Amino acid sequence: MMERGSGWIGVAVPWAAVGTVLGSAAVIAVAAAVLPAARALRVRPVEAVGARE
């Protein structure tokens, strides 16, 4: 158990690394959403479901 008055223990947070990870995750998330959507826009709906005209 900590004694009273022992002082503040600081925690070092590597903000540059946190920002890099969050930025990379955001770019990957956007790419994961946009790339399949762009591909789906190029395919006719009838072809997408495999129906014959």
Backbone as a printed PyTorch tensor [residue, N CA C, xyz], in Angstrom:
tensor([[[  0.8450,  -1.1730,   0.0000],
         [  0.0000,   0.0000,   0.0000],
         [  0.8960,   1.2450,   0.0000]],

        [[  0.4850,   2.2510,  -0.7650],
         [  1.2830,   3.4820,  -0.8380],
         [  1.0090,   4.3560,   0.3750]],

        [[  2.0580,   4.9600,   0.8430],
         [  1.9080,   5.8770,   1.9630],
         [  1.4030,   7.2220,   1.4600]],

        [[  0.6910,   7.8980,   2.3100],
         [  0.2190,   9.2380,   1.9570],
         [  1.3910,  10.1790,   1.8040]],

        [[  1.2680,  11.0830,   0.8410],
         [  2.2960,  12.0840,   0.6710],
         [  3.5190,  11.5880,  -0.0860]],

        [[  3.3980,  10.4260,  -0.7060],
         [  4.5610,   9.8910,  -1.4170],
         [  4.8140,  10.6190,  -2.7290]],

        [[  3.9050,  11.4730,  -3.1480],
         [  4.1280,  12.2720,  -4.3580],
         [  3.4550,  11.6750,  -5.5860]],

        [[  3.5430,  12.4250,  -6.6470],
         [  2.9130,  12.0560,  -7.9170],
         [  3.8760,  11.2270,  -8.7510]],

        [[  3.3950,  10.1490,  -9.2690],
         [  4.2020,   9.3260, -10.1730],
         [  3.7220,   9.6280, -11.5880]],

        [[  4.5860,  10.2240, -12.3790],
         [  4.2120,  10.5860, -13.7370],
         [  4.3100,   9.4020, -14.6830]],

        [[  3.5160,   9.4580, -15.7190],
         [  3.5290,   8.4320, -16.7550],
         [  3.8960,   9.1100, -18.0610]],

        [[  4.9060,   8.5830, -18.7130],
         [  5.3320,   9.1480, -19.9940],
         [  4.5360,   8.4950, -21.1190]],

        [[  3.8460,   9.3070, -21.8810],
         [  3.0530,   8.8120, -23.0080],
         [  3.7440,   9.2450, -24.2920]],

        [[  4.1390,   8.2870, -25.1220],
         [  4.7900,   8.6410, -26.3900],
         [  3.7460,   9.1230, -27.4030]],

        [[  3.4020,  10.4090, -27.3480],
         [  2.3140,  10.9380, -28.1630],
         [  2.5860,  10.8050, -29.6530]],

        [[  3.8210,  10.8920, -30.0640],
         [  4.1380,  10.7420, -31.4880],
         [  3.7900,   9.3290, -31.9610]],

        [[  4.1270,   8.3430, -31.1660],
         [  3.8120,   6.9580, -31.5270],
         [  2.3010,   6.7150, -31.5050]],

        [[  1.6180,   7.2640, -30.5220],
         [  0.1600,   7.1210, -30.4320],
         [ -0.4950,   7.7610, -31.6540]],

        [[ -0.0380,   8.9500, -32.0170],
         [ -0.5830,   9.6290, -33.1890],
         [ -0.3110,   8.8770, -34.4780]],

        [[  0.8810,   8.3040, -34.5890],
         [  1.2260,   7.5260, -35.7850],
         [  0.3420,   6.2980, -35.9110]],

        [[  0.1360,   5.6000, -34.8240],
         [ -0.7100,   4.4040, -34.8470],
         [ -2.1530,   4.7700, -35.1800]],

        [[ -2.6720,   5.8250, -34.5520],
         [ -4.0550,   6.2340, -34.8280],
         [ -4.2210,   6.7220, -36.2720]],

        [[ -3.2430,   7.4750, -36.7620],
         [ -3.3030,   7.9410, -38.1450],
         [ -3.2450,   6.7950, -39.1340]],

        [[ -2.3630,   5.8370, -38.8840],
         [ -2.2570,   4.6690, -39.7650],
         [ -3.5490,   3.8610, -39.7490]],

        [[ -4.1160,   3.6860, -38.5770],
         [ -5.3750,   2.9460, -38.4650],
         [ -6.4970,   3.6550, -39.2160]],

        [[ -6.5200,   4.9740, -39.1590],
         [ -7.5490,   5.7290, -39.8730],
         [ -7.3970,   5.5780, -41.3850]],

        [[ -6.1530,   5.6340, -41.8710],
         [ -5.9130,   5.4710, -43.3140],
         [ -6.3200,   4.0730, -43.7630]],

        [[ -5.9640,   3.0610, -42.9920],
         [ -6.3270,   1.6880, -43.3370],
         [ -7.8430,   1.5100, -43.3170]],

        [[ -8.5170,   2.0950, -42.3440],
         [ -9.9770,   1.9810, -42.2540],
         [-10.6660,   2.6310, -43.4490]],

        [[-10.1890,   3.8020, -43.8450],
         [-10.7790,   4.4850, -45.0000],
         [-10.5430,   3.6660, -46.2670]],

        [[ -9.3340,   3.1500, -46.4350],
         [ -9.0360,   2.3260, -47.6160],
         [ -9.8960,   1.0640, -47.6250]],

        [[-10.0890,   0.4610, -46.4610],
         [-10.9020,  -0.7510, -46.3720],
         [-12.3640,  -0.4760, -46.6970]],

        [[-12.8080,   0.7470, -46.5340],
         [-14.1940,   1.0960, -46.8590],
         [-14.3320,   1.5720, -48.3000]],

        [[-13.3710,   2.3570, -48.7690],
         [-13.4830,   2.9870, -50.0860],
         [-13.1830,   2.0190, -51.2230]],

        [[-12.1750,   1.1910, -51.0880],
         [-11.7900,   0.3110, -52.1940],
         [-12.8940,  -0.6700, -52.5940]],

        [[-13.5210,  -1.3880, -51.6720],
         [-14.6230,  -2.2650, -52.0780],
         [-15.8240,  -1.4810, -52.6270]],

        [[-16.0820,  -0.3070, -52.0760],
         [-17.2060,   0.5010, -52.5640],
         [-16.9410,   0.9830, -53.9820]],

        [[-15.7120,   1.3810, -54.2730],
         [-15.3720,   1.8080, -55.6330],
         [-15.5080,   0.6530, -56.6120]],

        [[-15.1140,  -0.5230, -56.1920],
         [-15.2560,  -1.7030, -57.0590],
         [-16.7350,  -2.0250, -57.2870]],

        [[-17.5340,  -1.9090, -56.2490],
         [-18.9610,  -2.2090, -56.3750],
         [-19.6590,  -1.2170, -57.2990]],

        [[-19.1840,   0.0050, -57.3470],
         [-19.8000,   0.9970, -58.2290],
         [-19.5730,   0.6800, -59.7020]],

        [[-18.5040,  -0.0570, -60.0070],
         [-18.1940,  -0.3870, -61.4040],
         [-18.9440,  -1.6210, -61.9040]],

        [[-19.5200,  -2.3960, -61.0260],
         [-20.1970,  -3.6320, -61.4110],
         [-21.7050,  -3.3800, -61.4840]],

        [[-22.3150,  -3.8560, -62.5500],
         [-23.7750,  -3.7280, -62.6710],
         [-24.4380,  -4.6180, -61.6250]],

        [[-25.5390,  -4.1750, -61.0200],
         [-26.1980,  -4.9570, -59.9620],
         [-26.5880,  -6.3670, -60.4140]],

        [[-27.0060,  -6.5080, -61.6570],
         [-27.3970,  -7.8320, -62.1450],
         [-26.1930,  -8.7700, -62.1630]],

        [[-25.0420,  -8.2550, -62.5480],
         [-23.8260,  -9.0730, -62.5500],
         [-23.3720,  -9.3850, -61.1290]],

        [[-23.5900,  -8.4620, -60.2240],
         [-23.1350,  -8.6580, -58.8480],
         [-23.8570,  -9.8140, -58.1660]],

        [[-25.1310,  -9.9910, -58.4560],
         [-25.8820, -11.0740, -57.8240],
         [-25.8250, -12.3510, -58.6490]],

        [[-25.2630, -12.2800, -59.8250],
         [-25.0860, -13.4780, -60.6490],
         [-26.3000, -13.8680, -61.4540]],

        [[-27.2580, -12.9770, -61.5930],
         [-28.4490, -13.2790, -62.3700],
         [-28.1810, -13.0630, -63.8530]],

        [[-28.8940, -13.7830, -64.6670],
         [-28.7510, -13.6340, -66.1080],
         [-29.8940, -12.7850, -66.6440]],

        [[-29.5530, -11.9540, -67.6150],
         [-30.5860, -11.1000, -68.2190],
         [-31.3620, -11.8530, -69.2670]]])
